[in-house]
């Protein structure tokens, strides 16, 4: 139960896939699952789908074949997911930076940029060491660089919601509010 049935009902009239974009650690998968639940829609995680298709985890793909190979697979998998009629799709942090993927998502879906401050990202990403891009140096400096470089792409998303350290429920509610007034 979410206690936001009215909002969910007005947001529910949108029939395009809702695509969560933003940096690593911002909470795309967790928020995505909860958003799908609130809207009674299906959820899919693009990184998990890439891992399934490659039969390897993301860090192994990076290690064995490099980032360019991962990006090719990511582009193909997201194109397929956009066609499959999923309700909510969580993407990996680099997906929406790809020109082709971004154009496709903006055309066929609604991109929701989850944004938050650097400190929160550093703290959240430190809980797992599965992210290949954070292994090549000091995670804070890498995240700061990615934030600067990628924000112009993320800013093209139709919706931006700032997440802070508050409960996920609050972020989901803010997304539902934005969707309810979406035209
Ligand atoms: C990446 C983010 C990761 C994963 C890969 C590359 C990125 O996903 O796709 O490690 O380029 O920002 P999350 O954003 O879910 O961590």
Backbone and ligand atoms as CSV (ligand in chain L), in Angstrom:
chain,resi,resn,atom,element,x,y,z
A,1,UNK,N,N,0.852,-1.204,0.000
A,1,UNK,CA,C,0.000,0.000,0.000
A,1,UNK,C,C,0.880,1.244,0.000
A,2,UNK,N,N,0.483,2.243,-0.726
A,2,UNK,CA,C,1.337,3.416,-0.826
A,2,UNK,C,C,0.707,4.650,-0.214
A,3,UNK,N,N,-0.587,4.671,-0.073
A,3,UNK,CA,C,-1.238,5.856,0.473
A,3,UNK,C,C,-1.246,7.017,-0.503
A,4,UNK,N,N,-0.926,6.766,-1.767
A,4,UNK,CA,C,-0.933,7.861,-2.736
A,4,UNK,C,C,-1.770,7.477,-3.952
A,5,UNK,N,N,-2.873,6.788,-3.690
A,5,UNK,CA,C,-3.706,6.249,-4.754
A,5,UNK,C,C,-4.221,7.285,-5.725
A,6,UNK,N,N,-4.605,8.465,-5.226
A,6,UNK,CA,C,-5.131,9.510,-6.109
A,6,UNK,C,C,-4.091,9.970,-7.097
A,7,UNK,N,N,-2.915,10.239,-6.574
A,7,UNK,CA,C,-1.810,10.672,-7.440
A,7,UNK,C,C,-1.449,9.583,-8.433
A,8,UNK,N,N,-1.396,8.354,-7.927
A,8,UNK,CA,C,-1.039,7.233,-8.802
A,8,UNK,C,C,-2.061,7.103,-9.918
A,9,UNK,N,N,-3.335,7.336,-9.590
A,9,UNK,CA,C,-4.378,7.215,-10.617
A,9,UNK,C,C,-4.182,8.273,-11.701
A,10,UNK,N,N,-3.868,9.520,-11.320
A,10,UNK,CA,C,-3.699,10.517,-12.392
A,10,UNK,C,C,-2.394,10.314,-13.149
A,11,UNK,N,N,-1.376,9.808,-12.446
A,11,UNK,CA,C,-0.121,9.520,-13.156
A,11,UNK,C,C,-0.292,8.309,-14.063
A,12,UNK,N,N,-1.218,7.420,-13.698
A,12,UNK,CA,C,-1.389,6.152,-14.399
A,12,UNK,C,C,-1.912,6.303,-15.809
A,13,UNK,N,N,-2.437,7.483,-16.166
A,13,UNK,CA,C,-2.966,7.650,-17.532
A,13,UNK,C,C,-1.835,7.699,-18.555
A,14,UNK,N,N,-0.598,7.867,-18.113
A,14,UNK,CA,C,0.528,7.908,-19.049
A,14,UNK,C,C,0.878,6.490,-19.473
A,15,UNK,N,N,0.837,6.245,-20.802
A,15,UNK,CA,C,1.073,4.865,-21.214
A,15,UNK,C,C,2.480,4.635,-21.767
A,16,UNK,N,N,3.325,5.655,-21.694
A,16,UNK,CA,C,4.704,5.470,-22.177
A,16,UNK,C,C,5.565,4.900,-21.048
A,17,UNK,N,N,6.620,4.147,-21.397
A,17,UNK,CA,C,7.500,3.670,-20.332
A,17,UNK,C,C,8.157,4.832,-19.586
A,18,UNK,N,N,8.246,4.702,-18.277
A,18,UNK,CA,C,8.897,5.712,-17.447
A,18,UNK,C,C,10.339,5.255,-17.247
A,19,UNK,N,N,11.276,6.085,-17.678
A,19,UNK,CA,C,12.675,5.648,-17.718
A,19,UNK,C,C,13.508,6.472,-16.738
A,20,UNK,N,N,14.055,5.800,-15.734
A,20,UNK,CA,C,14.824,6.505,-14.717
A,20,UNK,C,C,16.270,6.641,-15.156
A,21,UNK,N,N,16.761,7.879,-15.138
A,21,UNK,CA,C,18.139,8.151,-15.545
A,21,UNK,C,C,18.834,8.943,-14.441
A,22,UNK,N,N,20.166,8.950,-14.472
A,22,UNK,CA,C,20.928,9.689,-13.457
A,22,UNK,C,C,22.155,8.895,-13.046
A,23,UNK,N,N,22.973,9.514,-12.250
A,23,UNK,CA,C,24.272,8.926,-11.891
A,23,UNK,C,C,24.170,7.669,-11.037
A,24,UNK,N,N,25.255,6.925,-11.018
A,24,UNK,CA,C,25.366,5.750,-10.147
A,24,UNK,C,C,25.095,6.145,-8.701
A,25,UNK,N,N,24.337,5.338,-8.014
A,25,UNK,CA,C,24.130,5.573,-6.586
A,25,UNK,C,C,22.952,6.469,-6.265
A,26,UNK,N,N,22.291,6.991,-7.302
A,26,UNK,CA,C,21.195,7.922,-7.021
A,26,UNK,C,C,19.918,7.175,-6.601
A,27,UNK,N,N,19.877,5.873,-6.897
A,27,UNK,CA,C,18.728,5.079,-6.439
A,27,UNK,C,C,17.741,4.710,-7.533
A,28,UNK,N,N,18.216,4.651,-8.788
A,28,UNK,CA,C,17.298,4.394,-9.906
A,28,UNK,C,C,16.574,3.050,-9.775
A,29,UNK,N,N,17.314,2.011,-9.384
A,29,UNK,CA,C,16.676,0.686,-9.308
A,29,UNK,C,C,15.689,0.603,-8.145
A,30,UNK,N,N,16.096,1.091,-6.998
A,30,UNK,CA,C,15.214,1.017,-5.823
A,30,UNK,C,C,13.969,1.874,-6.022
A,31,UNK,N,N,14.180,3.103,-6.471
A,31,UNK,CA,C,13.040,4.004,-6.685
A,31,UNK,C,C,12.168,3.457,-7.817
A,32,UNK,N,N,12.826,2.922,-8.852
A,32,UNK,CA,C,12.086,2.386,-9.994
A,32,UNK,C,C,11.137,1.271,-9.584
A,33,UNK,N,N,11.636,0.360,-8.745
A,33,UNK,CA,C,10.788,-0.747,-8.273
A,33,UNK,C,C,9.593,-0.203,-7.497
A,34,UNK,N,N,9.852,0.763,-6.649
A,34,UNK,CA,C,8.760,1.318,-5.827
A,34,UNK,C,C,7.765,2.112,-6.679
A,35,UNK,N,N,8.297,2.819,-7.669
A,35,UNK,CA,C,7.416,3.584,-8.555
A,35,UNK,C,C,6.506,2.630,-9.334
A,36,UNK,N,N,7.094,1.550,-9.847
A,36,UNK,CA,C,6.312,0.561,-10.588
A,36,UNK,C,C,5.230,-0.038,-9.689
A,37,UNK,N,N,5.603,-0.303,-8.472
A,37,UNK,CA,C,4.669,-0.868,-7.506
A,37,UNK,C,C,3.502,0.098,-7.246
A,38,UNK,N,N,3.832,1.372,-7.050
A,38,UNK,CA,C,2.798,2.384,-6.781
A,38,UNK,C,C,1.838,2.523,-7.957
A,39,UNK,N,N,2.365,2.314,-9.171
A,39,UNK,CA,C,1.539,2.484,-10.369
A,39,UNK,C,C,0.981,1.157,-10.870
A,40,UNK,N,N,1.321,0.080,-10.151
A,40,UNK,CA,C,0.901,-1.256,-10.549
A,40,UNK,C,C,1.347,-1.579,-11.978
A,41,UNK,N,N,2.607,-1.278,-12.234
A,41,UNK,CA,C,3.191,-1.540,-13.553
A,41,UNK,C,C,4.369,-2.475,-13.426
A,42,UNK,N,N,4.809,-2.990,-14.570
A,42,UNK,CA,C,5.983,-3.866,-14.539
A,42,UNK,C,C,7.254,-3.026,-14.419
A,43,UNK,N,N,8.289,-3.653,-13.890
A,43,UNK,CA,C,9.575,-2.980,-13.727
A,43,UNK,C,C,10.675,-3.831,-14.352
A,44,UNK,N,N,11.636,-3.161,-14.991
A,44,UNK,CA,C,12.798,-3.897,-15.482
A,44,UNK,C,C,14.050,-3.041,-15.274
A,45,UNK,N,N,15.144,-3.719,-14.928
A,45,UNK,CA,C,16.409,-3.041,-14.685
A,45,UNK,C,C,17.345,-3.320,-15.862
A,46,UNK,N,N,17.744,-2.276,-16.581
A,46,UNK,CA,C,18.514,-2.475,-17.821
A,46,UNK,C,C,19.843,-3.174,-17.560
A,47,UNK,N,N,20.540,-2.820,-16.472
A,47,UNK,CA,C,21.822,-3.487,-16.195
A,47,UNK,C,C,21.631,-4.992,-15.979
A,48,UNK,N,N,20.550,-5.347,-15.288
A,48,UNK,CA,C,20.287,-6.786,-15.074
A,48,UNK,C,C,20.018,-7.482,-16.404
A,49,UNK,N,N,19.324,-6.776,-17.304
A,49,UNK,CA,C,19.032,-7.363,-18.623
A,49,UNK,C,C,20.304,-7.522,-19.456
A,50,UNK,N,N,21.211,-6.544,-19.327
A,50,UNK,CA,C,22.498,-6.643,-20.039
A,50,UNK,C,C,23.272,-7.849,-19.496
A,51,UNK,N,N,23.247,-8.009,-18.187
A,51,UNK,CA,C,23.956,-9.140,-17.563
A,51,UNK,C,C,23.353,-10.466,-18.006
A,52,UNK,N,N,22.043,-10.493,-18.101
A,52,UNK,CA,C,21.373,-11.721,-18.537
A,52,UNK,C,C,21.764,-12.043,-19.985
A,53,UNK,N,N,21.722,-11.013,-20.850
A,53,UNK,CA,C,22.036,-11.230,-22.267
A,53,UNK,C,C,23.492,-11.672,-22.444
A,54,UNK,N,N,24.395,-11.117,-21.632
A,54,UNK,CA,C,25.820,-11.431,-21.784
A,54,UNK,C,C,26.233,-12.633,-20.940
A,55,UNK,N,N,25.337,-13.020,-20.038
A,55,UNK,CA,C,25.636,-14.102,-19.090
A,55,UNK,C,C,26.888,-13.782,-18.255
A,56,UNK,N,N,27.050,-12.500,-17.930
A,56,UNK,CA,C,28.171,-12.024,-17.113
A,56,UNK,C,C,27.720,-10.793,-16.360
A,57,UNK,N,N,28.357,-10.535,-15.236
A,57,UNK,CA,C,28.011,-9.305,-14.526
A,57,UNK,C,C,28.732,-8.118,-15.180
A,58,UNK,N,N,28.221,-6.900,-14.916
A,58,UNK,CA,C,28.718,-5.700,-15.602
A,58,UNK,C,C,30.240,-5.567,-15.482
A,59,UNK,N,N,30.776,-5.766,-14.277
A,59,UNK,CA,C,32.230,-5.568,-14.111
A,59,UNK,C,C,33.027,-6.581,-14.945
A,60,UNK,N,N,32.488,-7.782,-15.113
A,60,UNK,CA,C,33.188,-8.770,-15.945
A,60,UNK,C,C,33.147,-8.354,-17.422
A,61,UNK,N,N,32.028,-7.761,-17.843
A,61,UNK,CA,C,31.937,-7.318,-19.250
A,61,UNK,C,C,32.983,-6.221,-19.500
A,62,UNK,N,N,33.058,-5.264,-18.564
A,62,UNK,CA,C,34.057,-4.186,-18.690
A,62,UNK,C,C,35.465,-4.779,-18.744
A,63,UNK,N,N,35.720,-5.727,-17.853
A,63,UNK,CA,C,37.058,-6.299,-17.748
A,63,UNK,C,C,37.436,-7.092,-18.993
A,64,UNK,N,N,36.497,-7.909,-19.472
A,64,UNK,CA,C,36.813,-8.787,-20.599
A,64,UNK,C,C,36.815,-8.044,-21.933
A,65,UNK,N,N,35.920,-7.070,-22.095
A,65,UNK,CA,C,35.743,-6.479,-23.436
A,65,UNK,C,C,35.897,-4.957,-23.489
A,66,UNK,N,N,35.913,-4.302,-22.351
A,66,UNK,CA,C,36.056,-2.842,-22.339
A,66,UNK,C,C,34.725,-2.109,-22.353
A,67,UNK,N,N,34.821,-0.811,-22.111
A,67,UNK,CA,C,33.603,-0.008,-21.970
A,67,UNK,C,C,32.819,0.125,-23.289
A,68,UNK,N,N,33.544,0.288,-24.414
A,68,UNK,CA,C,32.846,0.502,-25.693
A,68,UNK,C,C,31.927,-0.687,-26.015
A,69,UNK,N,N,32.413,-1.880,-25.731
A,69,UNK,CA,C,31.621,-3.096,-25.966
A,69,UNK,C,C,30.380,-3.100,-25.066
A,70,UNK,N,N,30.590,-2.728,-23.786
A,70,UNK,CA,C,29.453,-2.648,-22.857
A,70,UNK,C,C,28.415,-1.653,-23.378
A,71,UNK,N,N,28.886,-0.499,-23.854
A,71,UNK,CA,C,27.949,0.541,-24.337
A,71,UNK,C,C,27.145,0.052,-25.535
A,72,UNK,N,N,27.774,-0.719,-26.410
A,72,UNK,CA,C,27.042,-1.267,-27.571
A,72,UNK,C,C,25.912,-2.177,-27.096
A,73,UNK,N,N,26.246,-3.054,-26.152
A,73,UNK,CA,C,25.225,-3.961,-25.623
A,73,UNK,C,C,24.137,-3.184,-24.905
A,74,UNK,N,N,24.535,-2.186,-24.171
A,74,UNK,CA,C,23.582,-1.365,-23.416
A,74,UNK,C,C,22.593,-0.672,-24.361
A,75,UNK,N,N,23.129,-0.134,-25.461
A,75,UNK,CA,C,22.276,0.549,-26.443
A,75,UNK,C,C,21.249,-0.423,-27.033
A,76,UNK,N,N,21.712,-1.616,-27.378
A,76,UNK,CA,C,20.808,-2.611,-27.976
A,76,UNK,C,C,19.753,-3.084,-26.978
A,77,UNK,N,N,20.187,-3.356,-25.755
A,77,UNK,CA,C,19.249,-3.872,-24.749
A,77,UNK,C,C,18.186,-2.810,-24.427
A,78,UNK,N,N,18.602,-1.565,-24.298
A,78,UNK,CA,C,17.603,-0.533,-23.963
A,78,UNK,C,C,16.625,-0.327,-25.130
A,79,UNK,N,N,17.120,-0.407,-26.345
A,79,UNK,CA,C,16.214,-0.288,-27.501
A,79,UNK,C,C,15.162,-1.403,-27.444
A,80,UNK,N,N,15.593,-2.607,-27.091
A,80,UNK,CA,C,14.636,-3.723,-26.990
A,80,UNK,C,C,13.644,-3.471,-25.855
A,81,UNK,N,N,14.154,-3.038,-24.712
A,81,UNK,CA,C,13.264,-2.817,-23.566
A,81,UNK,C,C,12.231,-1.732,-23.879
A,82,UNK,N,N,12.637,-0.725,-24.641
A,82,UNK,CA,C,11.701,0.359,-24.988
A,82,UNK,C,C,10.555,-0.164,-25.848
A,83,UNK,N,N,10.820,-1.252,-26.559
A,83,UNK,CA,C,9.794,-1.820,-27.439
A,83,UNK,C,C,8.909,-2.838,-26.735
A,84,UNK,N,N,9.351,-3.333,-25.607
A,84,UNK,CA,C,8.668,-4.465,-24.990
A,84,UNK,C,C,7.472,-4.095,-24.108
A,85,UNK,N,N,7.227,-2.828,-23.955
A,85,UNK,CA,C,6.040,-2.419,-23.197
A,85,UNK,C,C,6.196,-2.482,-21.682
A,86,UNK,N,N,7.417,-2.289,-21.178
A,86,UNK,CA,C,7.611,-2.244,-19.725
A,86,UNK,C,C,7.051,-0.941,-19.166
A,87,UNK,N,N,6.608,-1.000,-17.920
A,87,UNK,CA,C,6.043,0.200,-17.299
A,87,UNK,C,C,7.110,1.152,-16.814
A,88,UNK,N,N,8.095,0.607,-16.111
A,88,UNK,CA,C,9.182,1.428,-15.552
A,88,UNK,C,C,10.505,0.739,-15.886
A,89,UNK,N,N,11.465,1.529,-16.381
A,89,UNK,CA,C,12.779,0.986,-16.731
A,89,UNK,C,C,13.848,1.775,-15.974
A,90,UNK,N,N,14.689,1.073,-15.210
A,90,UNK,CA,C,15.846,1.733,-14.586
A,90,UNK,C,C,17.041,1.515,-15.499
A,91,UNK,N,N,17.783,2.589,-15.790
A,91,UNK,CA,C,18.940,2.462,-16.682
A,91,UNK,C,C,20.232,2.627,-15.888
A,92,UNK,N,N,21.341,2.137,-16.445
A,92,UNK,CA,C,22.657,2.399,-15.860
A,92,UNK,C,C,23.008,3.860,-16.100
A,93,UNK,N,N,23.920,4.390,-15.259
A,93,UNK,CA,C,24.210,5.824,-15.275
A,93,UNK,C,C,24.676,6.402,-16.603
A,94,UNK,N,N,25.293,5.571,-17.467
A,94,UNK,CA,C,25.820,6.119,-18.716
A,94,UNK,C,C,24.850,6.033,-19.882
A,95,UNK,N,N,23.758,5.303,-19.705
A,95,UNK,CA,C,22.878,4.993,-20.836
A,95,UNK,C,C,22.306,6.251,-21.516
A,96,UNK,N,N,21.821,7.186,-20.712
A,96,UNK,CA,C,21.124,8.349,-21.267
A,96,UNK,C,C,22.103,9.375,-21.865
A,97,UNK,N,N,23.401,9.126,-21.654
A,97,UNK,CA,C,24.416,10.020,-22.212
A,97,UNK,C,C,24.649,9.667,-23.684
A,98,UNK,N,N,24.297,8.448,-24.052
A,98,UNK,CA,C,24.425,8.005,-25.444
A,98,UNK,C,C,23.350,8.708,-26.293
A,99,UNK,N,N,23.786,9.378,-27.360
A,99,UNK,CA,C,22.856,10.196,-28.159
A,99,UNK,C,C,21.667,9.392,-28.680
A,100,UNK,N,N,21.959,8.185,-29.180
A,100,UNK,CA,C,20.902,7.361,-29.764
A,100,UNK,C,C,19.881,6.927,-28.697
A,101,UNK,N,N,20.406,6.441,-27.574
A,101,UNK,CA,C,19.513,5.989,-26.494
A,101,UNK,C,C,18.680,7.160,-25.967
A,102,UNK,N,N,19.336,8.304,-25.802
A,102,UNK,CA,C,18.607,9.466,-25.263
A,102,UNK,C,C,17.466,9.880,-26.203
A,103,UNK,N,N,17.759,9.913,-27.502
A,103,UNK,CA,C,16.726,10.312,-28.472
A,103,UNK,C,C,15.555,9.327,-28.426
A,104,UNK,N,N,15.873,8.039,-28.339
A,104,UNK,CA,C,14.833,7.006,-28.312
A,104,UNK,C,C,13.964,7.126,-27.054
A,105,UNK,N,N,14.620,7.293,-25.930
A,105,UNK,CA,C,13.886,7.395,-24.659
A,105,UNK,C,C,13.002,8.644,-24.664
A,106,UNK,N,N,13.540,9.761,-25.168
A,106,UNK,CA,C,12.752,11.002,-25.169
A,106,UNK,C,C,11.567,10.906,-26.122
A,107,UNK,N,N,11.747,10.126,-27.187
A,107,UNK,CA,C,10.669,10.010,-28.164
A,107,UNK,C,C,9.570,9.042,-27.701
A,108,UNK,N,N,9.997,7.901,-27.163
A,108,UNK,CA,C,9.013,6.848,-26.878
A,108,UNK,C,C,8.646,6.717,-25.403
A,109,UNK,N,N,9.411,7.348,-24.537
A,109,UNK,CA,C,9.156,7.204,-23.102
A,109,UNK,C,C,9.106,8.545,-22.413
A,110,UNK,N,N,9.133,8.502,-21.112
A,110,UNK,CA,C,9.305,9.722,-20.332
A,110,UNK,C,C,10.525,9.508,-19.450
A,111,UNK,N,N,11.526,10.361,-19.663
A,111,UNK,CA,C,12.755,10.235,-18.877
A,111,UNK,C,C,12.606,11.009,-17.577
A,112,UNK,N,N,12.969,10.352,-16.493
A,112,UNK,CA,C,12.913,10.985,-15.173
A,112,UNK,C,C,14.330,11.018,-14.620
A,113,UNK,N,N,14.877,12.217,-14.485
A,113,UNK,CA,C,16.243,12.377,-13.976
A,113,UNK,C,C,16.205,12.426,-12.454
A,114,UNK,N,N,16.813,11.438,-11.839
A,114,UNK,CA,C,16.988,11.472,-10.392
A,114,UNK,C,C,18.333,12.138,-10.129
A,115,UNK,N,N,18.277,13.256,-9.440
A,115,UNK,CA,C,19.475,14.049,-9.206
A,115,UNK,C,C,19.712,14.148,-7.706
A,116,UNK,N,N,20.961,14.120,-7.294
A,116,UNK,CA,C,21.227,14.389,-5.876
A,116,UNK,C,C,22.641,14.909,-5.698
A,117,UNK,N,N,22.948,15.362,-4.480
A,117,UNK,CA,C,24.251,16.003,-4.282
A,117,UNK,C,C,25.385,14.975,-4.257
A,118,UNK,N,N,26.564,15.496,-4.471
A,118,UNK,CA,C,27.746,14.646,-4.590
A,118,UNK,C,C,27.998,13.817,-3.330
A,119,UNK,N,N,27.842,14.451,-2.157
A,119,UNK,CA,C,28.106,13.730,-0.899
A,119,UNK,C,C,27.260,12.455,-0.808
A,120,UNK,N,N,25.983,12.590,-1.142
A,120,UNK,CA,C,25.072,11.439,-1.062
A,120,UNK,C,C,25.506,10.351,-2.041
A,121,UNK,N,N,25.916,10.761,-3.243
A,121,UNK,CA,C,26.360,9.772,-4.238
A,121,UNK,C,C,27.608,9.041,-3.753
A,122,UNK,N,N,28.538,9.795,-3.182
A,122,UNK,CA,C,29.789,9.187,-2.688
A,122,UNK,C,C,29.456,8.178,-1.595
A,123,UNK,N,N,28.571,8.574,-0.702
A,123,UNK,CA,C,28.219,7.696,0.415
A,123,UNK,C,C,27.523,6.428,-0.104
A,124,UNK,N,N,26.556,6.619,-0.978
A,124,UNK,CA,C,25.781,5.456,-1.445
A,124,UNK,C,C,26.617,4.500,-2.290
A,125,UNK,N,N,27.478,5.052,-3.154
A,125,UNK,CA,C,28.257,4.152,-4.012
A,125,UNK,C,C,29.341,3.428,-3.213
A,126,UNK,N,N,29.684,3.951,-2.034
A,126,UNK,CA,C,30.743,3.296,-1.236
A,126,UNK,C,C,30.250,1.993,-0.607
A,127,UNK,N,N,28.945,1.765,-0.641
A,127,UNK,CA,C,28.415,0.541,-0.014
A,127,UNK,C,C,28.661,-0.716,-0.834
A,128,UNK,N,N,28.950,-0.535,-2.147
A,128,UNK,CA,C,29.200,-1.706,-3.011
A,128,UNK,C,C,30.443,-1.412,-3.839
A,129,UNK,N,N,31.233,-2.412,-4.148
A,129,UNK,CA,C,32.371,-2.099,-5.031
A,129,UNK,C,C,32.237,-2.826,-6.372
A,130,UNK,N,N,31.023,-2.787,-6.902
A,130,UNK,CA,C,30.747,-3.510,-8.149
A,130,UNK,C,C,30.834,-2.599,-9.381
A,131,UNK,N,N,31.129,-1.310,-9.182
A,131,UNK,CA,C,31.054,-0.394,-10.328
A,131,UNK,C,C,32.439,-0.149,-10.937
A,132,UNK,N,N,32.642,-0.684,-12.149
A,132,UNK,CA,C,33.977,-0.613,-12.746
A,132,UNK,C,C,34.513,0.812,-12.891
A,133,UNK,N,N,33.647,1.765,-13.204
A,133,UNK,CA,C,34.138,3.124,-13.447
A,133,UNK,C,C,34.700,3.769,-12.182
A,134,UNK,N,N,34.323,3.260,-11.018
A,134,UNK,CA,C,34.799,3.876,-9.771
A,134,UNK,C,C,36.075,3.219,-9.252
A,135,UNK,N,N,36.574,2.232,-10.021
A,135,UNK,CA,C,37.759,1.512,-9.538
A,135,UNK,C,C,39.063,2.102,-10.057
A,136,UNK,N,N,38.938,3.054,-11.003
A,136,UNK,CA,C,40.162,3.531,-11.649
A,136,UNK,C,C,40.774,4.748,-10.948
A,137,UNK,N,N,40.255,5.115,-9.788
A,137,UNK,CA,C,40.814,6.285,-9.102
A,137,UNK,C,C,40.027,6.576,-7.848
A,138,UNK,N,N,40.001,7.828,-7.476
A,138,UNK,CA,C,39.323,8.237,-6.241
A,138,UNK,C,C,37.832,8.438,-6.560
A,139,UNK,N,N,36.943,7.634,-5.950
A,139,UNK,CA,C,35.527,7.681,-6.331
A,139,UNK,C,C,34.905,9.081,-6.297
A,140,UNK,N,N,35.257,9.888,-5.286
A,140,UNK,CA,C,34.645,11.222,-5.216
A,140,UNK,C,C,35.012,12.065,-6.442
A,141,UNK,N,N,36.294,12.027,-6.826
A,141,UNK,CA,C,36.742,12.822,-7.972
A,141,UNK,C,C,36.088,12.295,-9.258
A,142,UNK,N,N,35.981,10.969,-9.352
A,142,UNK,CA,C,35.371,10.384,-10.560
A,142,UNK,C,C,33.897,10.790,-10.649
A,143,UNK,N,N,33.198,10.676,-9.516
A,143,UNK,CA,C,31.766,11.026,-9.519
A,143,UNK,C,C,31.563,12.511,-9.817
A,144,UNK,N,N,32.431,13.334,-9.257
A,144,UNK,CA,C,32.317,14.771,-9.509
A,144,UNK,C,C,32.507,15.073,-11.003
A,145,UNK,N,N,33.504,14.414,-11.596
A,145,UNK,CA,C,33.759,14.602,-13.023
A,145,UNK,C,C,32.579,14.140,-13.867
A,146,UNK,N,N,32.020,12.968,-13.509
A,146,UNK,CA,C,30.875,12.443,-14.261
A,146,UNK,C,C,29.667,13.356,-14.112
A,147,UNK,N,N,29.488,13.889,-12.914
A,147,UNK,CA,C,28.341,14.785,-12.658
A,147,UNK,C,C,28.422,16.003,-13.580
A,148,UNK,N,N,29.624,16.583,-13.637
A,148,UNK,CA,C,29.796,17.766,-14.493
A,148,UNK,C,C,29.590,17.424,-15.963
A,149,UNK,N,N,30.178,16.316,-16.365
A,149,UNK,CA,C,30.142,15.940,-17.780
A,149,UNK,C,C,28.733,15.506,-18.223
A,150,UNK,N,N,28.049,14.789,-17.359
A,150,UNK,CA,C,26.777,14.185,-17.789
A,150,UNK,C,C,25.542,15.036,-17.519
A,151,UNK,N,N,25.654,15.999,-16.616
A,151,UNK,CA,C,24.444,16.750,-16.258
A,151,UNK,C,C,23.734,17.383,-17.462
A,152,UNK,N,N,24.473,17.932,-18.464
A,152,UNK,CA,C,23.757,18.501,-19.611
A,152,UNK,C,C,22.892,17.465,-20.338
A,153,UNK,N,N,23.343,16.224,-20.375
A,153,UNK,CA,C,22.522,15.175,-21.015
A,153,UNK,C,C,21.330,14.841,-20.118
A,154,UNK,N,N,21.577,14.609,-18.839
A,154,UNK,CA,C,20.475,14.284,-17.922
A,154,UNK,C,C,19.416,15.398,-17.919
A,155,UNK,N,N,19.887,16.643,-18.068
A,155,UNK,CA,C,18.973,17.794,-17.994
A,155,UNK,C,C,17.959,17.795,-19.142
A,156,UNK,N,N,18.174,16.957,-20.146
A,156,UNK,CA,C,17.201,16.882,-21.246
A,156,UNK,C,C,16.008,15.990,-20.907
A,157,UNK,N,N,16.093,15.313,-19.783
A,157,UNK,CA,C,14.961,14.472,-19.343
A,157,UNK,C,C,13.719,15.354,-19.169
A,158,UNK,N,N,12.553,14.782,-19.437
A,158,UNK,CA,C,11.313,15.567,-19.325
A,158,UNK,C,C,11.026,15.960,-17.879
A,159,UNK,N,N,11.467,15.115,-16.946
A,159,UNK,CA,C,11.183,15.375,-15.527
A,159,UNK,C,C,12.472,15.279,-14.725
A,160,UNK,N,N,12.652,16.193,-13.777
A,160,UNK,CA,C,13.804,16.107,-12.863
A,160,UNK,C,C,13.283,16.101,-11.438
A,161,UNK,N,N,13.756,15.143,-10.668
A,161,UNK,CA,C,13.376,15.097,-9.256
A,161,UNK,C,C,14.660,15.019,-8.436
A,162,UNK,N,N,14.787,15.922,-7.484
A,162,UNK,CA,C,15.971,15.912,-6.625
A,162,UNK,C,C,15.699,14.968,-5.467
A,163,UNK,N,N,16.577,13.988,-5.309
A,163,UNK,CA,C,16.407,13.048,-4.208
A,163,UNK,C,C,17.411,13.443,-3.143
A,164,UNK,N,N,17.041,13.317,-1.909
A,164,UNK,CA,C,18.006,13.596,-0.857
A,164,UNK,C,C,18.080,12.355,0.010
A,165,UNK,N,N,18.532,12.503,1.222
A,165,UNK,CA,C,18.676,11.317,2.051
A,165,UNK,C,C,17.379,10.882,2.725
A,166,UNK,N,N,16.278,11.515,2.354
A,166,UNK,CA,C,14.986,11.185,2.955
A,166,UNK,C,C,14.473,9.830,2.493
A,167,UNK,N,N,13.298,9.429,2.943
A,167,UNK,CA,C,12.764,8.123,2.571
A,167,UNK,C,C,12.456,8.025,1.065
A,168,UNK,N,N,12.637,6.837,0.517
A,168,UNK,CA,C,12.347,6.625,-0.907
A,168,UNK,C,C,10.904,6.987,-1.242
A,169,UNK,N,N,10.036,6.735,-0.262
A,169,UNK,CA,C,8.617,7.015,-0.447
A,169,UNK,C,C,8.393,8.487,-0.870
A,170,UNK,N,N,9.168,9.385,-0.286
A,170,UNK,CA,C,9.023,10.817,-0.594
A,170,UNK,C,C,9.427,11.070,-2.044
A,171,UNK,N,N,10.477,10.412,-2.495
A,171,UNK,CA,C,10.909,10.589,-3.889
A,171,UNK,C,C,9.851,10.044,-4.844
A,172,UNK,N,N,9.316,8.865,-4.507
A,172,UNK,CA,C,8.269,8.276,-5.360
A,172,UNK,C,C,7.080,9.240,-5.437
A,173,UNK,N,N,6.707,9.807,-4.307
A,173,UNK,CA,C,5.578,10.739,-4.309
A,173,UNK,C,C,5.841,11.965,-5.170
A,174,UNK,N,N,7.092,12.440,-5.122
A,174,UNK,CA,C,7.414,13.614,-5.939
A,174,UNK,C,C,7.335,13.267,-7.425
A,175,UNK,N,N,7.771,12.071,-7.772
A,175,UNK,CA,C,7.661,11.648,-9.181
A,175,UNK,C,C,6.181,11.555,-9.573
A,176,UNK,N,N,5.378,10.982,-8.698
A,176,UNK,CA,C,3.937,10.845,-9.009
A,176,UNK,C,C,3.299,12.220,-9.194
A,177,UNK,N,N,3.702,13.181,-8.375
A,177,UNK,CA,C,3.169,14.551,-8.517
A,177,UNK,C,C,3.535,15.129,-9.879
A,178,UNK,N,N,4.798,14.944,-10.263
A,178,UNK,CA,C,5.241,15.463,-11.574
A,178,UNK,C,C,4.476,14.799,-12.711
A,179,UNK,N,N,4.282,13.487,-12.577
A,179,UNK,CA,C,3.582,12.749,-13.643
A,179,UNK,C,C,2.116,13.155,-13.715
A,180,UNK,N,N,1.531,13.428,-12.540
A,180,UNK,CA,C,0.095,13.766,-12.505
A,180,UNK,C,C,-0.179,15.067,-13.251
A,181,UNK,N,N,0.836,15.965,-13.317
A,181,UNK,CA,C,0.611,17.238,-14.018
A,181,UNK,C,C,1.261,17.218,-15.399
A,182,UNK,N,N,1.790,16.052,-15.771
A,182,UNK,CA,C,2.471,15.931,-17.080
A,182,UNK,C,C,1.467,16.098,-18.228
A,183,UNK,N,N,1.824,16.908,-19.205
A,183,UNK,CA,C,0.962,17.101,-20.387
A,183,UNK,C,C,1.677,16.618,-21.622
L,1,LIG,C1,C,27.599,3.058,-15.230
L,1,LIG,C2,C,26.649,2.828,-14.260
L,1,LIG,C3,C,26.289,1.491,-13.797
L,1,LIG,C4,C,26.588,0.443,-14.871
L,1,LIG,C5,C,27.988,0.572,-15.342
L,1,LIG,C6,C,28.318,1.952,-15.920
L,1,LIG,C7,C,27.897,4.462,-15.631
L,1,LIG,O1,O,24.903,1.439,-13.458
L,1,LIG,O2,O,25.715,0.585,-15.963
L,1,LIG,O3,O,28.828,0.285,-14.251
L,1,LIG,O4,O,28.492,4.662,-16.705
L,1,LIG,O5,O,27.524,5.393,-14.898
L,1,LIG,P1,P,24.258,2.186,-12.141
L,1,LIG,O6,O,24.019,3.608,-12.515
L,1,LIG,O7,O,23.006,1.436,-11.900
L,1,LIG,O8,O,25.267,2.020,-11.057
